[in-house]
Amino acid sequence: MENNMVGWFEIPVSDMDRAKAFYEAVFKIDIHVVDFGGILMGWFPDRGQAPGAQGTLIKQESYIPSQEGTLVYFISENVQNELDRIEAAGGKIYQPKTQISPEHGYMGVFLDTEGNRVALHSRA
């Protein structure tokens, strides 16, 4: 396989407006919400040919927010930047900025407004 293994991700939400506001505040981005016949999807910005997977917030009855599910890592310039905005946006810090190793950088984990466990990764 020539590509990285992750090609797409979806983060389950119970309240699209609340989740949209949270992620926009934490990452300083705009999320575009589209209704696909009753399935609401909040699209994270598409950076074109930039590395990394594209994804959405998703609201549909079979998608249930959870701390126990797959852990998505968002790439960051410095994990602490986003962690500093988590609580003001309505989330909770789950794991503070922690060094993985000198060669692999840092990580941090938070709980979003929907109850999902989500991670951050940076080299600094």
Secondary structure per residue as TSV (DSSP state, phi and psi in degrees):
chain	resnum	aa	ss	phi	psi
A	1	M	-	360.0	132.5
A	2	E	-	-88.6	-22.3
A	3	N	S	-95.0	162.1
A	4	N	-	-63.4	157.6
A	5	M	S	-70.8	-31.1
A	6	V	-	-91.6	123.4
A	7	G	-	-112.9	-15.5
A	8	W	E	-166.2	151.2
A	9	F	E	-143.4	154.4
A	10	E	E	-134.3	131.6
A	11	I	E	-107.6	116.6
A	12	P	E	-66.6	141.8
A	13	V	-	-135.2	151.9
A	14	S	S	-96.2	-32.5
A	15	D	-	-130.3	103.3
A	16	M	H	-62.2	-43.0
A	17	D	H	-62.2	-43.2
A	18	R	H	-65.3	-46.0
A	19	A	H	-65.1	-42.3
A	20	K	H	-58.8	-47.8
A	21	A	H	-61.5	-40.2
A	22	F	H	-62.0	-54.4
A	23	Y	H	-66.4	-35.2
A	24	E	H	-64.7	-40.4
A	25	A	H	-69.1	-42.4
A	26	V	H	-69.5	-45.2
A	27	F	H	-99.2	-3.1
A	28	K	T	56.6	52.3
A	29	I	-	-132.9	172.5
A	30	D	-	-111.5	134.4
A	31	I	-	-110.9	128.7
A	32	H	E	-97.9	118.5
A	33	V	E	-94.7	132.2
A	34	V	E	-126.8	138.5
A	35	D	E	-101.2	111.7
A	36	F	E	-100.2	77.7
A	37	G	T	57.9	44.3
A	38	G	T	100.0	-10.7
A	39	I	E	-100.7	113.1
A	40	L	E	-88.1	130.7
A	41	M	E	-127.4	127.0
A	42	G	E	-103.7	107.3
A	43	W	E	-82.5	124.7
A	44	F	-	-69.3	154.2
A	45	P	-	-56.8	139.4
A	46	D	-	-92.3	119.6
A	47	R	-	-95.8	20.5
A	48	G	T	67.0	-122.5
A	49	Q	T	-85.8	6.7
A	50	A	S	-63.6	148.7
A	51	P	S	-62.9	153.2
A	52	G	S	112.5	161.7
A	53	A	-	-88.3	148.2
A	54	Q	E	-90.6	155.0
A	55	G	E	-166.7	-179.2
A	56	T	E	-142.4	163.6
A	57	L	E	-82.7	149.6
A	58	I	E	-142.1	134.3
A	59	K	E	-122.6	112.2
A	60	Q	-	-161.2	147.1
A	61	E	T	-57.3	-27.3
A	62	S	T	-85.3	-7.3
A	63	Y	-	-98.6	116.0
A	64	I	-	-118.4	119.5
A	65	P	-	-57.0	145.2
A	66	S	-	-160.2	148.1
A	67	Q	S	-84.8	-14.4
A	68	E	S	-94.6	-7.5
A	69	G	S	-81.1	-165.5
A	70	T	-	-58.4	141.6
A	71	L	-	-99.8	118.0
A	72	V	E	-93.1	134.3
A	73	Y	E	-107.5	123.0
A	74	F	E	-91.7	137.5
A	75	I	E	-79.0	139.4
A	76	S	-	-137.3	155.7
A	77	E	S	-69.5	-42.7
A	78	N	-	-152.1	115.4
A	79	V	H	-48.1	-36.6
A	80	Q	H	-63.7	-29.8
A	81	N	H	-55.9	-51.2
A	82	E	H	-73.1	-39.7
A	83	L	H	-58.0	-34.9
A	84	D	H	-66.8	-17.0
A	85	R	H	-103.2	-6.7
A	86	I	H	-60.6	-56.0
A	87	E	T	-66.9	-39.0
A	88	A	T	-63.3	-27.7
A	89	A	T	-87.1	-3.9
A	90	G	T	107.0	0.7
A	91	G	-	-96.0	-172.6
A	92	K	E	-135.0	143.0
A	93	I	E	-75.6	126.1
A	94	Y	E	-97.9	-41.4
A	95	Q	E	-142.3	121.9
A	96	P	E	-66.4	173.4
A	97	K	E	-54.5	125.4
A	98	T	E	-135.1	134.4
A	99	Q	E	-75.0	128.2
A	100	I	E	-76.6	-54.7
A	101	S	E	-170.3	164.3
A	102	P	T	-57.7	-35.5
A	103	E	T	-84.6	-18.3
A	104	H	T	-108.6	-5.1
A	105	G	E	84.6	-142.3
A	106	Y	E	-128.3	158.8
A	107	M	E	-139.9	160.8
A	108	G	E	-152.9	154.4
A	109	V	E	-132.3	141.3
A	110	F	E	-134.7	163.8
A	111	L	E	-105.1	127.1
A	112	D	-	-80.6	-178.2
A	113	T	T	-67.1	-15.0
A	114	E	T	-96.3	-8.4
A	115	G	S	98.3	8.3
A	116	N	-	-82.8	142.9
A	117	R	E	-91.3	122.8
A	118	V	E	-133.4	144.5
A	119	A	E	-115.9	162.7
A	120	L	E	-125.6	149.1
A	121	H	E	-138.1	137.8
A	122	S	E	-148.3	160.7
A	123	R	-	-83.5	-23.2
A	124	A	-	-109.8	360.0
